[in-house]
Amino acid sequence: MNEIKDYVVYPDNIEIYTPPTMPAKQDKFYKNLVYVASAVVSKVCIRKGSKIEKINMDGLKPPYIVLSNHTQFVDFLVSFRALRKYNFNNIATLDGYVGMAKIMEKLGCACHRKFTTDISLVRAVHKVLHEYGDILYMYPEARYTNVGTTTLIPDVVAKLVKKNKVPLVVMIHHGHYLNAPFWDFRQYRKVPFYSTMKQILTVEQIEEMTADEINEVIREEMYYDDHRWQKENNIKITEDFRADGLNKVLYKCPHCMAEGKTVGKGIHLTCEECGKVWEYTELGELKALDGKTEFSHIPDWYEWERECVRQEILDGTYYYEETLPVESMPGLEFIPIGEAKVTHDFENGFIIEGNYNGHDYRIQRQTKTLYTLHNEFAFKKLGKVDCFDVSVKDNSFYCIPRQKDVVTKLMLATEEMYKIVSEKKEKTTV
């Protein structure tokens, strides 16, 4: 019997390249090139105009940190407009380098694997701020928002701010998610863009605050809800495809409780199990065509799904198991490694078990080490599939479920499991 390894053994002819973790100083030629490209792309995507409002920014010069919410790719392009005057380095994840490694390196990006602990990231931040004297631009959520609201921001962000003692700026984009929501990002809606760029903490304030206090400020200032912003500003989305793909995030029917049976098409979300239909209105609300409207606000439906998953975990009934195709990404290429058995539960976290290149392997990411899960919808790099990935220090495993619309539930379960572990830890240390 083969020895089961906690890593994948690749054939000798496979070359694995990963970009440097230390960022180069931003190349002005490439920066200007991307600025021009962003202007062209923005005209295609925006259509209704874009405004950037700067608050408490008078006289502020690098070095400083910018934290931005993350709604779609156009966030990156808008940042070039906002920061064109200065050099800035992005914290970028490894999957973003695939097919774009040279450009990302020339732009001074610091490479990092999603949701893993990597001390080199701390050194990269120090290099940008204190050696280059430039701006560090990062997306602390490290993922696109599922429903246009703030996702989890890890505590380590406040610790980085405290350690580096430079001014802190927050940039919030409104309209980007509504223009191309993550669950249907290949179709553009005509929506105005509005971004705010606000200095929220000075060096003097940071020196006087604890990391926990900084965390509170960050989470308050980074709160956003694009559906609420849409309604408050009376922004109508009239496209007749506005509900396409909404089932990817609203996967559980609140009427009959069935999962994986909802279908978003046209302007309606329909449950194929019980037949209930909701209209996705021009102002971004849901309205039942017959009977009670359980949730008119999409984020409320989404958070209800979270509560349902949490209760399953507490009841001990939550469990996921599926044999599915897996592609690994040790470097800048996706490598198909066949099918594997993937399980997820509170006790063990994620376990991936398979055989590749004649060797059995078993990869585990325990619950207490993973605060969220990276998921993709219609992921082009793997053939427009919905998937999720489980990353370890030197590899990422992209799992492609056959179950319909399960990736959002897995992400919610991952976050709630981590919260439960953290809550138990806090109780034992009090």
C-alpha positions in Angstrom: 0.0 0.0 0.0 1.3 3.5 -0.9 2.2 5.8 1.9 -0.4 8.6 2.1 1.2 12.0 1.7 0.1 15.4 2.9 1.2 16.9 -0.4 0.8 16.1 -4.1 3.7 14.5 -6.0 4.0 16.0 -9.5 5.7 14.3 -12.5 9.3 15.4 -13.1 8.4 17.2 -16.3 6.1 19.7 -14.6 7.8 23.0 -13.9 6.3 25.0 -11.1 6.9 28.8 -11.1 5.6 31.2 -8.4 6.2 34.9 -8.6 8.4 36.7 -6.0 6.7 37.7 -2.8 8.7 40.9 -2.5 7.2 43.6 -4.7 9.3 45.7 -7.1 8.9 49.4 -7.1 6.0 50.3 -9.5 7.1 50.7 -13.1 5.8 54.1 -14.4 5.4 52.9 -18.0 3.2 50.0 -17.0 1.3 52.1 -14.5 0.4 54.6 -17.2 -0.4 51.8 -19.7 -2.9 50.4 -17.2 -4.3 53.8 -16.5 -5.0 54.3 -20.2 -6.5 50.8 -20.5 -8.6 51.4 -17.4 -10.1 54.5 -19.1 -11.1 52.5 -22.1 -12.5 49.6 -20.1 -14.4 52.0 -17.8 -16.2 53.5 -20.8 -17.5 50.0 -21.6 -18.5 49.1 -18.1 -19.6 52.3 -16.5 -21.9 54.0 -19.1 -23.5 56.2 -16.5 -20.5 58.1 -15.1 -18.1 57.7 -12.2 -17.3 60.0 -9.4 -14.5 59.8 -6.8 -15.0 61.9 -3.6 -12.0 62.5 -1.4 -12.5 63.2 2.3 -9.9 64.3 4.8 -7.2 63.8 2.1 -5.9 67.4 1.8 -2.2 67.5 2.1 -1.8 63.7 2.6 1.2 62.3 0.9 2.7 58.7 0.9 3.5 56.6 2.6 0.0 55.5 3.7 -2.2 52.4 3.6 -5.4 52.2 1.5 -8.0 49.6 2.4 -10.6 49.0 -0.3 -13.8 47.0 -0.5 -13.8 44.4 -3.3 -16.8 44.1 -5.6 -15.5 43.3 -9.1 -12.4 43.8 -11.3 -13.3 47.4 -12.1 -12.3 48.3 -8.4 -8.7 47.8 -9.5 -9.1 50.2 -12.5 -10.8 52.9 -10.4 -7.8 52.8 -8.0 -5.5 53.9 -10.9 -7.7 57.0 -11.4 -7.7 57.8 -7.7 -4.0 57.3 -7.1 -2.5 58.3 -10.4 -0.4 61.0 -8.9 1.6 58.6 -6.7 3.2 55.1 -6.9 1.2 52.4 -5.1 1.7 48.6 -4.6 -1.1 46.2 -4.5 -1.4 43.1 -2.3 -2.5 40.5 -5.0 -3.4 36.9 -4.7 -1.6 34.2 -6.7 -4.6 33.3 -8.9 -4.6 36.9 -10.1 -1.2 36.3 -11.6 -2.2 33.5 -13.9 -1.7 34.8 -17.5 -0.7 38.2 -16.2 2.5 37.6 -14.2 4.7 40.1 -16.0 2.2 42.9 -15.8 1.5 42.2 -12.1 5.2 42.2 -11.2 5.8 45.4 -13.2 2.9 47.1 -11.4 4.7 46.3 -8.1 2.2 43.8 -6.8 3.1 41.7 -3.8 2.0 38.1 -4.3 0.2 36.2 -1.6 -1.8 32.9 -1.5 -5.4 33.4 -0.3 -6.2 32.8 3.4 -2.8 31.4 4.4 -0.4 32.6 7.0 2.7 34.0 5.3 5.3 36.1 7.1 6.7 37.3 3.8 3.5 39.5 3.5 4.6 41.4 6.6 8.0 42.0 5.1 6.4 43.1 1.8 4.2 45.7 3.5 7.2 47.1 5.3 9.2 47.3 2.1 6.5 49.3 0.3 5.8 51.7 3.1 9.2 52.2 4.7 11.8 51.5 2.0 9.9 52.7 -1.1 7.9 55.3 0.8 4.9 54.5 -1.4 1.2 53.7 -0.9 0.1 50.2 0.0 -3.2 49.3 -1.5 -5.0 46.2 -0.4 -8.4 44.5 -0.4 -8.6 43.2 3.2 -11.7 41.1 2.3 -9.5 39.2 -0.2 -12.6 38.2 -2.2 -15.4 39.6 -4.2 -18.6 40.3 -2.2 -21.4 37.8 -2.8 -24.3 40.2 -2.2 -22.9 43.7 -2.2 -22.1 43.9 1.5 -18.9 43.8 3.6 -17.3 40.4 3.9 -15.0 39.3 6.8 -12.0 41.4 7.5 -9.3 39.5 9.5 -7.8 40.9 12.7 -4.3 40.8 11.2 -5.2 43.9 9.1 -5.4 46.1 12.2 -2.2 44.6 13.5 -0.4 45.6 10.2 -1.8 49.1 10.6 -0.6 49.3 14.2 2.8 48.0 13.4 3.6 50.3 10.5 2.3 53.6 11.9 1.3 55.3 8.7 -2.0 57.1 7.9 -4.9 54.8 7.1 -7.3 55.5 4.2 -10.4 53.6 3.3 -11.9 53.5 -0.3 -15.4 52.4 -0.7 -16.9 51.7 -4.1 -20.7 51.9 -4.7 -22.3 50.7 -7.9 -19.5 48.3 -9.0 -21.3 45.3 -7.6 -24.7 46.4 -9.0 -23.1 46.9 -12.4 -21.8 43.3 -12.5 -22.7 41.3 -9.4 -20.3 38.4 -8.7 -23.1 35.9 -9.4 -23.5 37.3 -12.9 -20.4 39.4 -13.6 -20.3 38.8 -17.4 -23.4 40.9 -18.0 -23.2 44.7 -17.3 -26.1 46.7 -15.9 -26.2 50.5 -16.5 -25.4 51.9 -13.0 -23.5 55.1 -11.9 -20.3 54.6 -10.0 -19.5 56.5 -6.8 -16.4 56.0 -4.7 -15.2 57.7 -1.5 -11.6 57.9 -0.5 -11.3 58.9 3.2 -8.4 59.2 5.6 -9.9 57.5 8.7 -6.8 57.5 11.1 -3.8 59.6 11.4 -0.4 58.4 12.7 -1.0 60.1 16.0 -4.4 58.3 16.4 -2.9 54.9 15.5 -0.1 55.3 18.1 -2.7 56.0 20.8 -5.0 53.1 19.9 -4.9 49.3 20.5 -5.2 46.9 17.6 -8.7 46.0 18.8 -9.7 49.6 18.7 -8.3 50.0 15.2 -10.2 47.0 14.2 -13.5 48.5 15.3 -12.8 51.7 13.3 -11.9 49.7 10.2 -15.0 47.6 10.3 -17.2 50.6 10.9 -15.7 52.6 8.0 -15.6 49.6 5.6 -19.3 48.8 6.0 -21.3 49.1 2.8 -24.5 47.7 1.4 -24.9 48.3 -2.3 -28.6 47.2 -2.4 -29.4 49.8 0.3 -27.4 52.4 -1.5 -29.3 51.7 -4.7 -32.7 52.2 -3.0 -31.6 55.3 -1.1 -30.4 56.9 -4.3 -33.4 55.7 -6.4 -31.2 53.9 -8.9 -33.2 51.8 -11.3 -31.7 48.8 -13.0 -34.0 48.1 -16.0 -32.1 45.3 -17.7 -34.3 42.2 -18.2 -31.5 39.9 -17.2 -31.0 41.4 -13.7 -31.9 38.2 -11.8 -29.8 35.9 -14.0 -27.7 33.7 -11.6 -29.1 35.1 -8.4 -29.7 31.5 -7.3 -25.9 31.1 -6.8 -26.1 33.1 -3.6 -29.8 32.7 -2.7 -29.7 28.9 -2.9 -32.2 28.1 -0.1 -35.9 28.7 -0.4 -37.4 30.4 2.7 -40.8 29.1 1.8 -40.2 25.3 1.5 -36.6 25.2 2.9 -35.3 23.3 -0.1 -31.6 23.9 -1.1 -30.2 24.0 -4.6 -33.6 24.3 -6.2 -33.8 28.1 -6.9 -33.3 29.4 -10.4 -32.6 33.1 -11.2 -33.6 34.0 -14.7 -34.7 37.2 -16.3 -36.3 39.3 -13.6 -37.5 36.4 -11.4 -36.1 34.0 -8.8 -38.1 30.8 -8.8 -38.0 27.7 -6.5 -38.4 24.6 -8.6 -39.3 22.6 -5.5 -42.4 24.5 -4.3 -43.0 26.8 -7.3 -42.8 30.1 -5.4 -41.6 33.1 -7.5 -40.1 36.4 -6.5 -39.6 39.4 -8.8 -36.2 41.2 -8.6 -37.4 44.7 -8.9 -35.8 47.7 -10.7 -34.8 49.1 -7.3 -33.0 45.9 -6.3 -35.7 44.4 -4.0 -37.4 41.1 -4.0 -41.2 40.8 -4.2 -43.2 37.6 -4.0 -45.7 37.3 -6.8 -48.0 35.4 -4.6 -48.2 35.3 -0.8 -45.7 36.6 1.8 -42.4 38.2 0.8 -40.1 36.6 3.3 -37.1 38.8 2.5 -37.3 41.9 0.3 -33.7 42.8 1.0 -31.2 40.4 -0.7 -28.6 40.6 2.1 -31.3 39.7 4.7 -32.0 36.5 2.7 -28.3 35.8 2.5 -27.8 36.3 6.3 -30.8 34.1 7.0 -29.0 31.3 5.0 -26.0 31.9 7.2 -28.1 31.5 10.4 -29.5 28.3 9.0 -26.0 26.9 8.3 -24.8 27.9 11.8 -27.7 26.1 13.4 -26.8 23.0 11.4 -23.3 23.2 12.8 -24.5 23.7 16.4 -26.9 20.8 16.0 -24.2 18.5 14.6 -26.1 17.9 11.4 -23.9 19.9 9.0 -21.7 17.6 6.8 -20.5 17.9 3.2 -19.1 15.1 1.1 -18.6 14.8 -2.6 -16.3 13.1 -5.1 -15.4 15.7 -7.6 -12.8 17.0 -10.1 -9.8 18.8 -8.6 -7.2 21.1 -10.1 -4.2 22.2 -8.1 -2.3 25.4 -8.4 1.1 25.1 -6.8 2.4 27.9 -9.0 1.0 29.9 -12.0 -0.6 27.0 -13.7 -3.7 24.9 -13.0 -2.8 21.2 -13.0 -5.7 18.6 -13.3 -5.1 15.9 -10.6 -8.2 13.8 -11.2 -11.1 13.2 -8.9 -10.9 13.4 -5.1 -13.1 12.8 -2.2 -13.8 16.1 -0.4 -15.4 16.4 3.0 -16.2 19.3 5.3 -17.3 19.2 8.9 -16.8 21.0 12.2 -14.5 18.4 13.7 -12.0 18.1 10.8 -12.5 21.1 8.6 -11.7 20.4 4.9 -10.2 17.1 3.9 -9.2 16.3 0.3 -8.2 12.6 -0.5 -7.2 11.3 -3.8 -4.5 9.7 -5.9 -2.3 11.4 -8.5 0.8 10.3 -10.3 0.7 7.0 -8.5 0.7 8.5 -5.1 -2.1 8.7 -2.5 -2.5 12.1 -0.9 -4.5 13.6 1.9 -4.8 17.4 2.3 -6.4 18.9 5.4 -7.2 22.4 6.4 -8.5 22.5 10.0 -11.5 24.6 11.0 -9.5 26.8 13.4 -7.1 27.9 10.6 -9.6 29.0 8.0 -11.8 32.0 8.6 -13.4 32.0 5.2 -13.4 30.2 1.8 -12.6 31.4 -1.6 -15.3 30.6 -4.1 -15.6 31.5 -7.8 -18.7 31.6 -10.1 -18.3 30.7 -13.8 -14.5 30.7 -13.3 -13.1 31.2 -16.8 -9.7 29.8 -16.0 -11.2 26.4 -15.4 -13.9 26.5 -18.1 -16.5 28.7 -16.5 -17.4 26.4 -13.6 -18.5 27.3 -10.1 -15.8 26.1 -7.7 -14.1 26.7 -4.4 -10.5 26.3 -3.4 -8.8 25.1 -0.3 -5.3 26.5 0.1 -2.3 25.4 2.1 1.1 27.1 2.4 2.4 26.0 -1.0 -0.6 24.8 -3.0 -4.3 25.6 -3.7 -6.8 22.9 -4.6 -9.7 24.1 -6.8 -12.7 21.8 -6.2 -15.5 21.7 -8.8 -18.7 20.4 -7.2 -21.4 18.6 -9.1 -24.0 19.6 -6.5 -25.9 22.6 -7.7 -25.2 25.9 -5.9 -23.3 24.5 -3.0 -20.3 26.7 -2.9 -22.0 29.6 -1.1 -23.2 27.3 1.6 -19.6 25.9 2.0 -18.3 29.5 2.4 -20.9 30.4 5.0 -20.2 27.2 6.9 -16.5 27.9 6.9 -17.0 31.3 8.3 -19.5 30.2 11.0 -17.3 27.3 12.1 -14.4 29.6 12.6 -16.5 32.0 14.6 -17.7 29.2 16.8 -14.2 28.0 17.4 -13.1 31.6 18.2 -16.1 32.1 20.6 -15.2 28.9 22.5 -11.6 30.0 22.7 -12.6 33.4 24.2 -14.8 31.7 26.8 -12.0 29.5 28.0 -9.5 32.3 28.3 -11.8 34.7 30.3 
